[in-house]
Amino acid sequence: MAFFDTNALEVWERRPGWRGRFYRSEAMRFSHYAFSAGSWIQEHHHSNEGVGYVSAGELEVTVGAETHAVGPGGVAIVAPDQRHSVRALSDGRALIASHPPRADEPR
């Protein structure tokens, strides 16, 4: 399918305070998240590359040994197998593109 409305996709709460809508192309996976202030994603790593774009609000993102506040228009790039974590400093929204899609992720 080449066109669809992301607002019509099912919302999946991956972690408390992280509500996402997910879709894939043949080579990538996209996650549209609405996040709540104070919510977090623990330190982890995975085999795919991820690029996160914050469209609203502010996140504290740690990638490897670096921690930065990332606000609207900010991007964080996570290399494959690089440890990273996220904490929401406010309510907001983010888009994450991953390549390649992992089998254990929701559609």
Phi and psi restraints in degrees (range 20) as a CNS / XPLOR table:
assign (resid 1 and name C) (resid 2 and name N)
       (resid 2 and name CA) (resid 2 and name C) 1.0 -90.0 20.0 2
assign (resid 2 and name N) (resid 2 and name CA)
       (resid 2 and name C) (resid 3 and name N) 1.0 -25.2 20.0 2
assign (resid 2 and name C) (resid 3 and name N)
       (resid 3 and name CA) (resid 3 and name C) 1.0 -135.5 20.0 2
assign (resid 3 and name N) (resid 3 and name CA)
       (resid 3 and name C) (resid 4 and name N) 1.0 139.0 20.0 2
assign (resid 3 and name C) (resid 4 and name N)
       (resid 4 and name CA) (resid 4 and name C) 1.0 -165.1 20.0 2
assign (resid 4 and name N) (resid 4 and name CA)
       (resid 4 and name C) (resid 5 and name N) 1.0 167.9 20.0 2
assign (resid 4 and name C) (resid 5 and name N)
       (resid 5 and name CA) (resid 5 and name C) 1.0 -100.5 20.0 2
assign (resid 5 and name N) (resid 5 and name CA)
       (resid 5 and name C) (resid 6 and name N) 1.0 115.9 20.0 2
assign (resid 5 and name C) (resid 6 and name N)
       (resid 6 and name CA) (resid 6 and name C) 1.0 -62.8 20.0 2
assign (resid 6 and name N) (resid 6 and name CA)
       (resid 6 and name C) (resid 7 and name N) 1.0 -25.4 20.0 2
assign (resid 6 and name C) (resid 7 and name N)
       (resid 7 and name CA) (resid 7 and name C) 1.0 -66.5 20.0 2
assign (resid 7 and name N) (resid 7 and name CA)
       (resid 7 and name C) (resid 8 and name N) 1.0 -19.6 20.0 2
assign (resid 7 and name C) (resid 8 and name N)
       (resid 8 and name CA) (resid 8 and name C) 1.0 -88.1 20.0 2
assign (resid 8 and name N) (resid 8 and name CA)
       (resid 8 and name C) (resid 9 and name N) 1.0 -7.6 20.0 2
assign (resid 8 and name C) (resid 9 and name N)
       (resid 9 and name CA) (resid 9 and name C) 1.0 -76.7 20.0 2
assign (resid 9 and name N) (resid 9 and name CA)
       (resid 9 and name C) (resid 10 and name N) 1.0 150.1 20.0 2
assign (resid 9 and name C) (resid 10 and name N)
       (resid 10 and name CA) (resid 10 and name C) 1.0 -63.3 20.0 2
assign (resid 10 and name N) (resid 10 and name CA)
       (resid 10 and name C) (resid 11 and name N) 1.0 141.3 20.0 2
assign (resid 10 and name C) (resid 11 and name N)
       (resid 11 and name CA) (resid 11 and name C) 1.0 -91.4 20.0 2
assign (resid 11 and name N) (resid 11 and name CA)
       (resid 11 and name C) (resid 12 and name N) 1.0 132.2 20.0 2
assign (resid 11 and name C) (resid 12 and name N)
       (resid 12 and name CA) (resid 12 and name C) 1.0 -122.6 20.0 2
assign (resid 12 and name N) (resid 12 and name CA)
       (resid 12 and name C) (resid 13 and name N) 1.0 122.8 20.0 2
assign (resid 12 and name C) (resid 13 and name N)
       (resid 13 and name CA) (resid 13 and name C) 1.0 -90.4 20.0 2
assign (resid 13 and name N) (resid 13 and name CA)
       (resid 13 and name C) (resid 14 and name N) 1.0 96.9 20.0 2
assign (resid 13 and name C) (resid 14 and name N)
       (resid 14 and name CA) (resid 14 and name C) 1.0 -65.8 20.0 2
assign (resid 14 and name N) (resid 14 and name CA)
       (resid 14 and name C) (resid 15 and name N) 1.0 -40.3 20.0 2
assign (resid 14 and name C) (resid 15 and name N)
       (resid 15 and name CA) (resid 15 and name C) 1.0 -141.5 20.0 2
assign (resid 15 and name N) (resid 15 and name CA)
       (resid 15 and name C) (resid 16 and name N) 1.0 158.2 20.0 2
assign (resid 15 and name C) (resid 16 and name N)
       (resid 16 and name CA) (resid 16 and name C) 1.0 -54.8 20.0 2
assign (resid 16 and name N) (resid 16 and name CA)
       (resid 16 and name C) (resid 17 and name N) 1.0 126.4 20.0 2
assign (resid 16 and name C) (resid 17 and name N)
       (resid 17 and name CA) (resid 17 and name C) 1.0 88.5 20.0 2
assign (resid 17 and name N) (resid 17 and name CA)
       (resid 17 and name C) (resid 18 and name N) 1.0 0.7 20.0 2
assign (resid 17 and name C) (resid 18 and name N)
       (resid 18 and name CA) (resid 18 and name C) 1.0 -124.0 20.0 2
assign (resid 18 and name N) (resid 18 and name CA)
       (resid 18 and name C) (resid 19 and name N) 1.0 95.0 20.0 2
assign (resid 18 and name C) (resid 19 and name N)
       (resid 19 and name CA) (resid 19 and name C) 1.0 -102.2 20.0 2
assign (resid 19 and name N) (resid 19 and name CA)
       (resid 19 and name C) (resid 20 and name N) 1.0 121.5 20.0 2
assign (resid 19 and name C) (resid 20 and name N)
       (resid 20 and name CA) (resid 20 and name C) 1.0 -126.2 20.0 2
assign (resid 20 and name N) (resid 20 and name CA)
       (resid 20 and name C) (resid 21 and name N) 1.0 154.9 20.0 2
assign (resid 20 and name C) (resid 21 and name N)
       (resid 21 and name CA) (resid 21 and name C) 1.0 -120.1 20.0 2
assign (resid 21 and name N) (resid 21 and name CA)
       (resid 21 and name C) (resid 22 and name N) 1.0 133.8 20.0 2
assign (resid 21 and name C) (resid 22 and name N)
       (resid 22 and name CA) (resid 22 and name C) 1.0 -126.4 20.0 2
assign (resid 22 and name N) (resid 22 and name CA)
       (resid 22 and name C) (resid 23 and name N) 1.0 144.3 20.0 2
assign (resid 22 and name C) (resid 23 and name N)
       (resid 23 and name CA) (resid 23 and name C) 1.0 -154.6 20.0 2
assign (resid 23 and name N) (resid 23 and name CA)
       (resid 23 and name C) (resid 24 and name N) 1.0 164.3 20.0 2
assign (resid 23 and name C) (resid 24 and name N)
       (resid 24 and name CA) (resid 24 and name C) 1.0 -132.9 20.0 2
assign (resid 24 and name N) (resid 24 and name CA)
       (resid 24 and name C) (resid 25 and name N) 1.0 151.1 20.0 2
assign (resid 24 and name C) (resid 25 and name N)
       (resid 25 and name CA) (resid 25 and name C) 1.0 -103.4 20.0 2
assign (resid 25 and name N) (resid 25 and name CA)
       (resid 25 and name C) (resid 26 and name N) 1.0 -172.4 20.0 2
assign (resid 25 and name C) (resid 26 and name N)
       (resid 26 and name CA) (resid 26 and name C) 1.0 -64.2 20.0 2
assign (resid 26 and name N) (resid 26 and name CA)
       (resid 26 and name C) (resid 27 and name N) 1.0 -33.0 20.0 2
assign (resid 26 and name C) (resid 27 and name N)
       (resid 27 and name CA) (resid 27 and name C) 1.0 -115.4 20.0 2
assign (resid 27 and name N) (resid 27 and name CA)
       (resid 27 and name C) (resid 28 and name N) 1.0 -7.5 20.0 2
assign (resid 27 and name C) (resid 28 and name N)
       (resid 28 and name CA) (resid 28 and name C) 1.0 -137.4 20.0 2
assign (resid 28 and name N) (resid 28 and name CA)
       (resid 28 and name C) (resid 29 and name N) 1.0 162.3 20.0 2
assign (resid 28 and name C) (resid 29 and name N)
       (resid 29 and name CA) (resid 29 and name C) 1.0 -125.4 20.0 2
assign (resid 29 and name N) (resid 29 and name CA)
       (resid 29 and name C) (resid 30 and name N) 1.0 141.5 20.0 2
assign (resid 29 and name C) (resid 30 and name N)
       (resid 30 and name CA) (resid 30 and name C) 1.0 -123.1 20.0 2
assign (resid 30 and name N) (resid 30 and name CA)
       (resid 30 and name C) (resid 31 and name N) 1.0 135.5 20.0 2
assign (resid 30 and name C) (resid 31 and name N)
       (resid 31 and name CA) (resid 31 and name C) 1.0 -125.3 20.0 2
assign (resid 31 and name N) (resid 31 and name CA)
       (resid 31 and name C) (resid 32 and name N) 1.0 116.1 20.0 2
assign (resid 31 and name C) (resid 32 and name N)
       (resid 32 and name CA) (resid 32 and name C) 1.0 -98.3 20.0 2
assign (resid 32 and name N) (resid 32 and name CA)
       (resid 32 and name C) (resid 33 and name N) 1.0 111.9 20.0 2
assign (resid 32 and name C) (resid 33 and name N)
       (resid 33 and name CA) (resid 33 and name C) 1.0 -109.1 20.0 2
assign (resid 33 and name N) (resid 33 and name CA)
       (resid 33 and name C) (resid 34 and name N) 1.0 141.2 20.0 2
assign (resid 33 and name C) (resid 34 and name N)
       (resid 34 and name CA) (resid 34 and name C) 1.0 -108.5 20.0 2
assign (resid 34 and name N) (resid 34 and name CA)
       (resid 34 and name C) (resid 35 and name N) 1.0 124.8 20.0 2
assign (resid 34 and name C) (resid 35 and name N)
       (resid 35 and name CA) (resid 35 and name C) 1.0 -119.6 20.0 2
assign (resid 35 and name N) (resid 35 and name CA)
       (resid 35 and name C) (resid 36 and name N) 1.0 154.2 20.0 2
assign (resid 35 and name C) (resid 36 and name N)
       (resid 36 and name CA) (resid 36 and name C) 1.0 -108.3 20.0 2
assign (resid 36 and name N) (resid 36 and name CA)
       (resid 36 and name C) (resid 37 and name N) 1.0 142.5 20.0 2
assign (resid 36 and name C) (resid 37 and name N)
       (resid 37 and name CA) (resid 37 and name C) 1.0 -52.2 20.0 2
assign (resid 37 and name N) (resid 37 and name CA)
       (resid 37 and name C) (resid 38 and name N) 1.0 135.3 20.0 2
assign (resid 37 and name C) (resid 38 and name N)
       (resid 38 and name CA) (resid 38 and name C) 1.0 89.0 20.0 2
assign (resid 38 and name N) (resid 38 and name CA)
       (resid 38 and name C) (resid 39 and name N) 1.0 -14.0 20.0 2
assign (resid 38 and name C) (resid 39 and name N)
       (resid 39 and name CA) (resid 39 and name C) 1.0 -75.9 20.0 2
assign (resid 39 and name N) (resid 39 and name CA)
       (resid 39 and name C) (resid 40 and name N) 1.0 162.0 20.0 2
assign (resid 39 and name C) (resid 40 and name N)
       (resid 40 and name CA) (resid 40 and name C) 1.0 -151.8 20.0 2
assign (resid 40 and name N) (resid 40 and name CA)
       (resid 40 and name C) (resid 41 and name N) 1.0 161.4 20.0 2
assign (resid 40 and name C) (resid 41 and name N)
       (resid 41 and name CA) (resid 41 and name C) 1.0 -124.3 20.0 2
assign (resid 41 and name N) (resid 41 and name CA)
       (resid 41 and name C) (resid 42 and name N) 1.0 121.2 20.0 2
assign (resid 41 and name C) (resid 42 and name N)
       (resid 42 and name CA) (resid 42 and name C) 1.0 -62.6 20.0 2
assign (resid 42 and name N) (resid 42 and name CA)
       (resid 42 and name C) (resid 43 and name N) 1.0 162.0 20.0 2
assign (resid 42 and name C) (resid 43 and name N)
       (resid 43 and name CA) (resid 43 and name C) 1.0 -59.3 20.0 2
assign (resid 43 and name N) (resid 43 and name CA)
       (resid 43 and name C) (resid 44 and name N) 1.0 133.6 20.0 2
assign (resid 43 and name C) (resid 44 and name N)
       (resid 44 and name CA) (resid 44 and name C) 1.0 -159.5 20.0 2
assign (resid 44 and name N) (resid 44 and name CA)
       (resid 44 and name C) (resid 45 and name N) 1.0 177.7 20.0 2
assign (resid 44 and name C) (resid 45 and name N)
       (resid 45 and name CA) (resid 45 and name C) 1.0 -150.9 20.0 2
assign (resid 45 and name N) (resid 45 and name CA)
       (resid 45 and name C) (resid 46 and name N) 1.0 161.6 20.0 2
assign (resid 45 and name C) (resid 46 and name N)
       (resid 46 and name CA) (resid 46 and name C) 1.0 -152.2 20.0 2
assign (resid 46 and name N) (resid 46 and name CA)
       (resid 46 and name C) (resid 47 and name N) 1.0 167.4 20.0 2
assign (resid 46 and name C) (resid 47 and name N)
       (resid 47 and name CA) (resid 47 and name C) 1.0 -78.4 20.0 2
assign (resid 47 and name N) (resid 47 and name CA)
       (resid 47 and name C) (resid 48 and name N) 1.0 -10.4 20.0 2
assign (resid 47 and name C) (resid 48 and name N)
       (resid 48 and name CA) (resid 48 and name C) 1.0 -102.8 20.0 2
assign (resid 48 and name N) (resid 48 and name CA)
       (resid 48 and name C) (resid 49 and name N) 1.0 161.2 20.0 2
assign (resid 48 and name C) (resid 49 and name N)
       (resid 49 and name CA) (resid 49 and name C) 1.0 -82.1 20.0 2
assign (resid 49 and name N) (resid 49 and name CA)
       (resid 49 and name C) (resid 50 and name N) 1.0 145.2 20.0 2
assign (resid 49 and name C) (resid 50 and name N)
       (resid 50 and name CA) (resid 50 and name C) 1.0 -132.6 20.0 2
assign (resid 50 and name N) (resid 50 and name CA)
       (resid 50 and name C) (resid 51 and name N) 1.0 139.7 20.0 2
assign (resid 50 and name C) (resid 51 and name N)
       (resid 51 and name CA) (resid 51 and name C) 1.0 -125.0 20.0 2
assign (resid 51 and name N) (resid 51 and name CA)
       (resid 51 and name C) (resid 52 and name N) 1.0 118.4 20.0 2
assign (resid 51 and name C) (resid 52 and name N)
       (resid 52 and name CA) (resid 52 and name C) 1.0 -108.9 20.0 2
assign (resid 52 and name N) (resid 52 and name CA)
       (resid 52 and name C) (resid 53 and name N) 1.0 133.6 20.0 2
assign (resid 52 and name C) (resid 53 and name N)
       (resid 53 and name CA) (resid 53 and name C) 1.0 -120.9 20.0 2
assign (resid 53 and name N) (resid 53 and name CA)
       (resid 53 and name C) (resid 54 and name N) 1.0 124.2 20.0 2
assign (resid 53 and name C) (resid 54 and name N)
       (resid 54 and name CA) (resid 54 and name C) 1.0 -92.1 20.0 2
assign (resid 54 and name N) (resid 54 and name CA)
       (resid 54 and name C) (resid 55 and name N) 1.0 121.0 20.0 2
assign (resid 54 and name C) (resid 55 and name N)
       (resid 55 and name CA) (resid 55 and name C) 1.0 -99.9 20.0 2
assign (resid 55 and name N) (resid 55 and name CA)
       (resid 55 and name C) (resid 56 and name N) 1.0 -20.7 20.0 2
assign (resid 55 and name C) (resid 56 and name N)
       (resid 56 and name CA) (resid 56 and name C) 1.0 -156.3 20.0 2
assign (resid 56 and name N) (resid 56 and name CA)
       (resid 56 and name C) (resid 57 and name N) 1.0 147.2 20.0 2
assign (resid 56 and name C) (resid 57 and name N)
       (resid 57 and name CA) (resid 57 and name C) 1.0 82.8 20.0 2
assign (resid 57 and name N) (resid 57 and name CA)
       (resid 57 and name C) (resid 58 and name N) 1.0 -165.1 20.0 2
assign (resid 57 and name C) (resid 58 and name N)
       (resid 58 and name CA) (resid 58 and name C) 1.0 -144.4 20.0 2
assign (resid 58 and name N) (resid 58 and name CA)
       (resid 58 and name C) (resid 59 and name N) 1.0 136.2 20.0 2
assign (resid 58 and name C) (resid 59 and name N)
       (resid 59 and name CA) (resid 59 and name C) 1.0 -119.9 20.0 2
assign (resid 59 and name N) (resid 59 and name CA)
       (resid 59 and name C) (resid 60 and name N) 1.0 146.3 20.0 2
assign (resid 59 and name C) (resid 60 and name N)
       (resid 60 and name CA) (resid 60 and name C) 1.0 -98.5 20.0 2
assign (resid 60 and name N) (resid 60 and name CA)
       (resid 60 and name C) (resid 61 and name N) 1.0 115.2 20.0 2
assign (resid 60 and name C) (resid 61 and name N)
       (resid 61 and name CA) (resid 61 and name C) 1.0 -115.5 20.0 2
assign (resid 61 and name N) (resid 61 and name CA)
       (resid 61 and name C) (resid 62 and name N) 1.0 129.6 20.0 2
assign (resid 61 and name C) (resid 62 and name N)
       (resid 62 and name CA) (resid 62 and name C) 1.0 -112.6 20.0 2
assign (resid 62 and name N) (resid 62 and name CA)
       (resid 62 and name C) (resid 63 and name N) 1.0 123.9 20.0 2
assign (resid 62 and name C) (resid 63 and name N)
       (resid 63 and name CA) (resid 63 and name C) 1.0 -125.1 20.0 2
assign (resid 63 and name N) (resid 63 and name CA)
       (resid 63 and name C) (resid 64 and name N) 1.0 115.4 20.0 2
assign (resid 63 and name C) (resid 64 and name N)
       (resid 64 and name CA) (resid 64 and name C) 1.0 62.8 20.0 2
assign (resid 64 and name N) (resid 64 and name CA)
       (resid 64 and name C) (resid 65 and name N) 1.0 -125.0 20.0 2
assign (resid 64 and name C) (resid 65 and name N)
       (resid 65 and name CA) (resid 65 and name C) 1.0 -97.2 20.0 2
assign (resid 65 and name N) (resid 65 and name CA)
       (resid 65 and name C) (resid 66 and name N) 1.0 2.2 20.0 2
assign (resid 65 and name C) (resid 66 and name N)
       (resid 66 and name CA) (resid 66 and name C) 1.0 -102.4 20.0 2
assign (resid 66 and name N) (resid 66 and name CA)
       (resid 66 and name C) (resid 67 and name N) 1.0 133.9 20.0 2
assign (resid 66 and name C) (resid 67 and name N)
       (resid 67 and name CA) (resid 67 and name C) 1.0 -122.3 20.0 2
assign (resid 67 and name N) (resid 67 and name CA)
       (resid 67 and name C) (resid 68 and name N) 1.0 131.2 20.0 2
assign (resid 67 and name C) (resid 68 and name N)
       (resid 68 and name CA) (resid 68 and name C) 1.0 -138.7 20.0 2
assign (resid 68 and name N) (resid 68 and name CA)
       (resid 68 and name C) (resid 69 and name N) 1.0 148.3 20.0 2
assign (resid 68 and name C) (resid 69 and name N)
       (resid 69 and name CA) (resid 69 and name C) 1.0 -83.2 20.0 2
assign (resid 69 and name N) (resid 69 and name CA)
       (resid 69 and name C) (resid 70 and name N) 1.0 128.5 20.0 2
assign (resid 69 and name C) (resid 70 and name N)
       (resid 70 and name CA) (resid 70 and name C) 1.0 -119.9 20.0 2
assign (resid 70 and name N) (resid 70 and name CA)
       (resid 70 and name C) (resid 71 and name N) 1.0 117.5 20.0 2
assign (resid 70 and name C) (resid 71 and name N)
       (resid 71 and name CA) (resid 71 and name C) 1.0 -111.4 20.0 2
assign (resid 71 and name N) (resid 71 and name CA)
       (resid 71 and name C) (resid 72 and name N) 1.0 -168.7 20.0 2
assign (resid 71 and name C) (resid 72 and name N)
       (resid 72 and name CA) (resid 72 and name C) 1.0 -52.7 20.0 2
assign (resid 72 and name N) (resid 72 and name CA)
       (resid 72 and name C) (resid 73 and name N) 1.0 128.6 20.0 2
assign (resid 72 and name C) (resid 73 and name N)
       (resid 73 and name CA) (resid 73 and name C) 1.0 89.3 20.0 2
assign (resid 73 and name N) (resid 73 and name CA)
       (resid 73 and name C) (resid 74 and name N) 1.0 -8.9 20.0 2
assign (resid 73 and name C) (resid 74 and name N)
       (resid 74 and name CA) (resid 74 and name C) 1.0 -82.6 20.0 2
assign (resid 74 and name N) (resid 74 and name CA)
       (resid 74 and name C) (resid 75 and name N) 1.0 151.4 20.0 2
assign (resid 74 and name C) (resid 75 and name N)
       (resid 75 and name CA) (resid 75 and name C) 1.0 -129.7 20.0 2
assign (resid 75 and name N) (resid 75 and name CA)
       (resid 75 and name C) (resid 76 and name N) 1.0 142.0 20.0 2
assign (resid 75 and name C) (resid 76 and name N)
       (resid 76 and name CA) (resid 76 and name C) 1.0 -124.4 20.0 2
assign (resid 76 and name N) (resid 76 and name CA)
       (resid 76 and name C) (resid 77 and name N) 1.0 130.4 20.0 2
assign (resid 76 and name C) (resid 77 and name N)
       (resid 77 and name CA) (resid 77 and name C) 1.0 -112.1 20.0 2
assign (resid 77 and name N) (resid 77 and name CA)
       (resid 77 and name C) (resid 78 and name N) 1.0 127.5 20.0 2
assign (resid 77 and name C) (resid 78 and name N)
       (resid 78 and name CA) (resid 78 and name C) 1.0 -117.2 20.0 2
assign (resid 78 and name N) (resid 78 and name CA)
       (resid 78 and name C) (resid 79 and name N) 1.0 117.7 20.0 2
assign (resid 78 and name C) (resid 79 and name N)
       (resid 79 and name CA) (resid 79 and name C) 1.0 -71.7 20.0 2
assign (resid 79 and name N) (resid 79 and name CA)
       (resid 79 and name C) (resid 80 and name N) 1.0 159.3 20.0 2
assign (resid 79 and name C) (resid 80 and name N)
       (resid 80 and name CA) (resid 80 and name C) 1.0 -54.7 20.0 2
assign (resid 80 and name N) (resid 80 and name CA)
       (resid 80 and name C) (resid 81 and name N) 1.0 137.9 20.0 2
assign (resid 80 and name C) (resid 81 and name N)
       (resid 81 and name CA) (resid 81 and name C) 1.0 64.3 20.0 2
assign (resid 81 and name N) (resid 81 and name CA)
       (resid 81 and name C) (resid 82 and name N) 1.0 13.7 20.0 2
assign (resid 81 and name C) (resid 82 and name N)
       (resid 82 and name CA) (resid 82 and name C) 1.0 -87.9 20.0 2
assign (resid 82 and name N) (resid 82 and name CA)
       (resid 82 and name C) (resid 83 and name N) 1.0 131.6 20.0 2
assign (resid 82 and name C) (resid 83 and name N)
       (resid 83 and name CA) (resid 83 and name C) 1.0 -70.3 20.0 2
assign (resid 83 and name N) (resid 83 and name CA)
       (resid 83 and name C) (resid 84 and name N) 1.0 139.8 20.0 2
assign (resid 83 and name C) (resid 84 and name N)
       (resid 84 and name CA) (resid 84 and name C) 1.0 -157.4 20.0 2
assign (resid 84 and name N) (resid 84 and name CA)
       (resid 84 and name C) (resid 85 and name N) 1.0 157.6 20.0 2
assign (resid 84 and name C) (resid 85 and name N)
       (resid 85 and name CA) (resid 85 and name C) 1.0 -148.7 20.0 2
assign (resid 85 and name N) (resid 85 and name CA)
       (resid 85 and name C) (resid 86 and name N) 1.0 164.2 20.0 2
assign (resid 85 and name C) (resid 86 and name N)
       (resid 86 and name CA) (resid 86 and name C) 1.0 -143.0 20.0 2
assign (resid 86 and name N) (resid 86 and name CA)
       (resid 86 and name C) (resid 87 and name N) 1.0 140.3 20.0 2
assign (resid 86 and name C) (resid 87 and name N)
       (resid 87 and name CA) (resid 87 and name C) 1.0 -133.3 20.0 2
assign (resid 87 and name N) (resid 87 and name CA)
       (resid 87 and name C) (resid 88 and name N) 1.0 130.6 20.0 2
assign (resid 87 and name C) (resid 88 and name N)
       (resid 88 and name CA) (resid 88 and name C) 1.0 -81.4 20.0 2
assign (resid 88 and name N) (resid 88 and name CA)
       (resid 88 and name C) (resid 89 and name N) 1.0 119.2 20.0 2
assign (resid 88 and name C) (resid 89 and name N)
       (resid 89 and name CA) (resid 89 and name C) 1.0 -85.3 20.0 2
assign (resid 89 and name N) (resid 89 and name CA)
       (resid 89 and name C) (resid 90 and name N) 1.0 -16.2 20.0 2
assign (resid 89 and name C) (resid 90 and name N)
       (resid 90 and name CA) (resid 90 and name C) 1.0 -155.2 20.0 2
assign (resid 90 and name N) (resid 90 and name CA)
       (resid 90 and name C) (resid 91 and name N) 1.0 175.4 20.0 2
assign (resid 90 and name C) (resid 91 and name N)
       (resid 91 and name CA) (resid 91 and name C) 1.0 -68.9 20.0 2
assign (resid 91 and name N) (resid 91 and name CA)
       (resid 91 and name C) (resid 92 and name N) 1.0 151.9 20.0 2
assign (resid 91 and name C) (resid 92 and name N)
       (resid 92 and name CA) (resid 92 and name C) 1.0 178.9 20.0 2
assign (resid 92 and name N) (resid 92 and name CA)
       (resid 92 and name C) (resid 93 and name N) 1.0 -164.2 20.0 2
assign (resid 92 and name C) (resid 93 and name N)
       (resid 93 and name CA) (resid 93 and name C) 1.0 -141.8 20.0 2
assign (resid 93 and name N) (resid 93 and name CA)
       (resid 93 and name C) (resid 94 and name N) 1.0 146.5 20.0 2
assign (resid 93 and name C) (resid 94 and name N)
       (resid 94 and name CA) (resid 94 and name C) 1.0 -147.0 20.0 2
assign (resid 94 and name N) (resid 94 and name CA)
       (resid 94 and name C) (resid 95 and name N) 1.0 152.3 20.0 2
assign (resid 94 and name C) (resid 95 and name N)
       (resid 95 and name CA) (resid 95 and name C) 1.0 -118.4 20.0 2
assign (resid 95 and name N) (resid 95 and name CA)
       (resid 95 and name C) (resid 96 and name N) 1.0 130.0 20.0 2
assign (resid 95 and name C) (resid 96 and name N)
       (resid 96 and name CA) (resid 96 and name C) 1.0 -120.1 20.0 2
assign (resid 96 and name N) (resid 96 and name CA)
       (resid 96 and name C) (resid 97 and name N) 1.0 126.9 20.0 2
assign (resid 96 and name C) (resid 97 and name N)
       (resid 97 and name CA) (resid 97 and name C) 1.0 -107.4 20.0 2
assign (resid 97 and name N) (resid 97 and name CA)
       (resid 97 and name C) (resid 98 and name N) 1.0 131.1 20.0 2
assign (resid 97 and name C) (resid 98 and name N)
       (resid 98 and name CA) (resid 98 and name C) 1.0 -123.9 20.0 2
assign (resid 98 and name N) (resid 98 and name CA)
       (resid 98 and name C) (resid 99 and name N) 1.0 141.8 20.0 2
assign (resid 98 and name C) (resid 99 and name N)
       (resid 99 and name CA) (resid 99 and name C) 1.0 -140.7 20.0 2
assign (resid 99 and name N) (resid 99 and name CA)
       (resid 99 and name C) (resid 100 and name N) 1.0 130.2 20.0 2
assign (resid 99 and name C) (resid 100 and name N)
       (resid 100 and name CA) (resid 100 and name C) 1.0 -78.6 20.0 2
assign (resid 100 and name N) (resid 100 and name CA)
       (resid 100 and name C) (resid 101 and name N) 1.0 166.2 20.0 2
assign (resid 100 and name C) (resid 101 and name N)
       (resid 101 and name CA) (resid 101 and name C) 1.0 -61.9 20.0 2
assign (resid 101 and name N) (resid 101 and name CA)
       (resid 101 and name C) (resid 102 and name N) 1.0 144.1 20.0 2
assign (resid 101 and name C) (resid 102 and name N)
       (resid 102 and name CA) (resid 102 and name C) 1.0 -94.0 20.0 2
assign (resid 102 and name N) (resid 102 and name CA)
       (resid 102 and name C) (resid 103 and name N) 1.0 149.0 20.0 2
assign (resid 102 and name C) (resid 103 and name N)
       (resid 103 and name CA) (resid 103 and name C) 1.0 -66.8 20.0 2
assign (resid 103 and name N) (resid 103 and name CA)
       (resid 103 and name C) (resid 104 and name N) 1.0 -26.8 20.0 2
assign (resid 103 and name C) (resid 104 and name N)
       (resid 104 and name CA) (resid 104 and name C) 1.0 -87.4 20.0 2
assign (resid 104 and name N) (resid 104 and name CA)
       (resid 104 and name C) (resid 105 and name N) 1.0 4.8 20.0 2
assign (resid 104 and name C) (resid 105 and name N)
       (resid 105 and name CA) (resid 105 and name C) 1.0 -96.3 20.0 2
assign (resid 105 and name N) (resid 105 and name CA)
       (resid 105 and name C) (resid 106 and name N) 1.0 150.2 20.0 2
assign (resid 105 and name C) (resid 106 and name N)
       (resid 106 and name CA) (resid 106 and name C) 1.0 -68.1 20.0 2
assign (resid 106 and name N) (resid 106 and name CA)
       (resid 106 and name C) (resid 107 and name N) 1.0 157.4 20.0 2
